[in-house]
Amino acid sequence: HVLAYCYETSIVPRSLEEALLAFVAADKYLIENLKNQCAQYIENLITYDNFLSALEFVDNFDHVDLRSTCAKAFNSLFYKDGNVDKFPVFLLSLQTEWISELLRVEVFIELNSLKFQESWRNPITTLPDESLLAILGSSSCKRLQSISGCISGQVVKRMGWGSVTRPCNLNISLCSSQHVLEVTNTLNRYYGLNRLSLHIPINKVIPDDLMPLPMARDAPTLFFSEMSESKIDSAVNIVCSLMPEQLQFIRDIKLPRCKLGAKGYRSLATKLMGRGVKYKHMWISNSMTKEHQNELVEWNKLNKRKGGLTGKEVIYQMMFVQSDEKLEGW
């Protein structure tokens, strides 16, 4: 490296490790031009596959300038390339101390939303509490507007709704009946929520001993996945149990991965109305033909009139989307 500097020869590292080693050597021998050159190579060579090794290298050398260089590379990796949505998932793959380290870097990363999409759509177990709290407790989340995933009641409890954090859209997927109880019990102690959505896999949750949801700034939205005719009564009971007592209203009922036909939707809507459940929209996502959609809409209008509602009432509306991907919030 000293010879390269003396003869003004450029070095082209063949790997990230070589670029990191060259950076440290250039710094040791005060070769500023080579150091800057290596910093550019580091930024270009860092990827999702090798960033952990870069962090480990930085940690072992405890090098301030190298830390700053990797921070800028990290910023570029997630922001310039439009991959900011991958950031939360990437952070959760790290140990808690790594999360804190990354969120202390000089390049400030502001997170407006935390989306754990796989955890939201297919909840198997809750996201790791300590890792998630390390992210939420960082300065990056001071302006957090929404969070989505299978989040435990302990995390919700320690977020400080209505006092420490600003009102936030909270989208929680629930992996068991016990998880439902844990989350609803916690939510009832905290106010300041902006909008609340719950994803309830109908095959995993039993409608026993559930508590009404707290009053948020808007009525809650409920997602019921894997809905089938055999689960209609269970879904109706869950809705009635969770409906906020002060409001007696559900904003939207959304049915991703739904297995109901037109007859099943009629049965679900009839039973909800029969139990006095008011909702704004029921969002239906399946391959139902346009003809069957129109028949269902006409039936819904007739059913509303029988219940003393006019066609102008903005409740009990049936909405159709062609696929789950077009279902807002899913």
N, C-alpha and C positions, 0 to 999 in steps of 0.2 A: 504493500500500500504506500510506503514511503517512496519507493522507486516510481510508482505510478504518479505520485504527486510531483516528484522532481522532473520527470520527463513529460509532465502534463498529459499523461495517458488516462483515458477513461476506462472505468471498470464496468463490465456488464455482468451483474450477478446472474447465475443460472437458477437460483431458487431464493425463496424468502429468507431462509436461514443464512445464505451467503450475504444477502443484502444487509441483514441485521448485524452480522459479524463485521462486515466492512464499515458499517456506520460507527460501531463501537471503536474500531481501530482508527478510523479517520478522526474521531473525537479525541482519542488518546494522543495522537500525534499532531493535533491542531491543524488538520488539513480541512479547512472549512469548505472549499469547493467540492471535495470528494464527499464530505459529510452531507452537504445539500443534495448532491447527486444521488447518494444512497437513500436519503429520505424520500426522494421522488420514486425510486424503485420500490421502496417498501410500500408506499401508497398504492402503486400499481399492482404489486404482487399479492397483497393481502386479499384473501377470499373467505367465504363462509367455511370452507374446509380447513384452512390453515390458521385462522385467526386465534384459536386457542393456543397453538404453539407459539404464536407471537406474544400473547399475553404472558405465557410461562417464561419466555425468554426475557421479557421486560422485567418480570418479577425477580428473576434470578440475578439480573445485572443491577436492578434498582437504579436505572439511569433516567434522570429527569428529562433530558432532551429527547431520548428515545421514546419515553412514555408519551410525550407531547406529539411526536411524529406519528406514533401508532394511533393516538386519539384522533388525529386528523384523518388518517386512513380509515378508521372506523366510521367517522362521520361521513366520509365519501362513500363508503360501502353501502350504508343504509339510506342515505339521503340523495346524493347525486344520481344514483342508479334507480331511484324510485322504489326502494325496497323497505321503506320505513315500517310497513306492517309486519315484516319478519322480525323486527327488533325485539318485541316482547317475548316471542317464542324462543328466540335465541338466548335472551337473558335467563329465561327459566331453565335452560339446559346447563347453566353454570352453577357453581357453588355460591353460597350467599356472599362470601368475601369477594369473589370475582365480580358479582353484581355491583356491590358497593364501590369497588375499584373503578369499574367502567363508568359509573355514573358520577364519579368525582373528577373525571378527566377534564382538561382545559376546554375542550370543544363542548359547548353546552348543547345538550340534546333535549328538546322539549317534546313531551309526549301529550298529545291531546286525547288519545284513545289507546286503550290496551285491548287488543283483540286476540283472544286465544280461540281461533275458529274451530279447530278440531275438538277442543274441550267443550265449546258451546254446543256444537251439533251432536257430538257423540260422547256424552259424559259417562265416564267409567269410574273415575275417582276424582276427588277434589285436587285442584292445583296445589303445589307445595306451599304451605302457609308462610314460612320464613322467607323463602325466595320472593314470593309475591309482595310481602310486606316491605322487603328491602327495596323493591322497585317503587312501591307506592309512597314510601317514606323519603324518597329522594327529591331533590329540587326539580328534577325533570318532570315530576307529576303535579306541580303546584297548580297548573291550569288544566288538569285532567277533566275531560268532558264526558267520557264514557268508558266502561270496562265490560268485557264480555268473556264468560267462561264458567267453568264449574268451580265456584268459589265457596269456601267454607264459611260457616257462621262466625268463626273466630276472626277471619280476615275482615268480614263486614263489621264486626264489633269494634275492631281496632282502627278502623278507618276514620272514626270520629265524624259521622254524618251530621251536618248542620252546624258544626262548630269549627273544626280544624279545616276541613275541605270545603270547597264550594259545591253547590248542588250539582249532582252528577247523574247521568243516565246509567242505571245499573241493570245489566243483563246477566242473569244467573241461570245456568242449567243445573238441574237437580238429578243426582244419580241414585237416590233411594228415598224411601219414606222418611227414614231418620234424618236424612239431609234436609228434606222439606221442613220438618219440624224445627231443626236447628236454625235454619235460615229465617223462617217466619217468626220464631221466637225472638231472634236477634233484631230483625227489622222492626218489630213492634216497639222496640225501645229507642229507636232512632228516627228522627225526622229531618227533613232537609233534602230528601231525594227529589230529583227533578222528574225522571220518568223511570218506571220499573217494568221490566219484562222478565218473565220466568219461562224457561223451557222445561216442560215436564214430559219425559218419556213415559207414555201411558202404561207400558208394560212393566215399569219399575216402581211405580208409586201407588200405594194403597190409600184411599181417601179416609183415613181414620185419624181422629184427634188433631186435625189441622186447624190452625188459627187464622182468623181474617188478616189480610195484609194491611199495613199502615196506609194512611192517607198520604199520597205523594202529591206533587203539583199537578199530576194528570192521573187518570185512571190507569190501572196496570194492564199490560198486554200479556196474554197467556199463549204459549206455543205448546200444542200437544202433538208429539210425533208418534208415528206408527199407529194412528187411530184406526180401529176396526169396529165393526158392529157390536162385537162382544164387549167392547170397552166403553160404549156410549154412556151407560149408567154411571160407571166409575168416573168418567170425565165430568159429567154433570155434577156429581157429588163433590168433586174437587173444586170446581168453579164456585159452587155455593159456599163451600167452607172457606175459600180464600178471598171471596169478594169483600172489599173494605166495608165495614159496618156503617161508616159515616156517608158512604157514597152509594152503595148498592148498585154498582155499575162497573163493567169491564170495558176497557177501551176497545180492544180487538181480541178475537180468538183466531189463531192461525194454526193451520193443520198441515205441516210438512210431512212428507213420506206417508201420505194418507191412503188408506185402503178402502175408504167408503165409496159407495156408489150414490146415485141420486136418492135412493130410498133411505140410505143411512144418514145423509145430510138432513133430510126432512125429519127423520126421527130425532136427531141431535137438536135441531133448531126447535122442534115442538116441545121437547122435554125441558130445554133451557127456558123457554118462554113460560111453560107451565109452572116452573119453580120461581118465576118472577125475576129471572136474571136478565138484566138489560145489558146490551153490548152494542157498540157502534158498527163494527164490521165482523163478519166471519169470512176469513180469507181461505179460499179453497185452491189447493195445488194438486192437480192430477190431469190425466189425459181425457177428461170428460168431453164429449162432442159438444159443438156449439148448440145443437138442438136440445140436448139434455140440460145444458146450462140455462138456456132460455126457459125451458119448462120449470126448472128449479127456481128461477127468479120470479116467474109468474106465480108459482105456488107460494113463494115467500110473501109476495105482495098480498095475496088473498088471505094468508094466515095472519098477517099483521092487521088487516081490516077486521077480521073476526075478533081480534084482541082489542079492538077499539082504537087502533092507530091508523092514521091517514098515510098515504103514500109519501107525504112530505116529511114525515118524521125521520130524522137522521139517526135512526137506530135500526138494528136487525137488517143491515144491508149485507147482501152476499156478493163477494168479490172473487174473481177468478184470475189465476195466473197459470201460465203454461207449464212452469216447472218450479221446483224449490229454489233454484238460483235466482228467480225473479221475485221471490217472496221477500219483501223488505224486512230487514232485521235478521234474516236467516243466514 
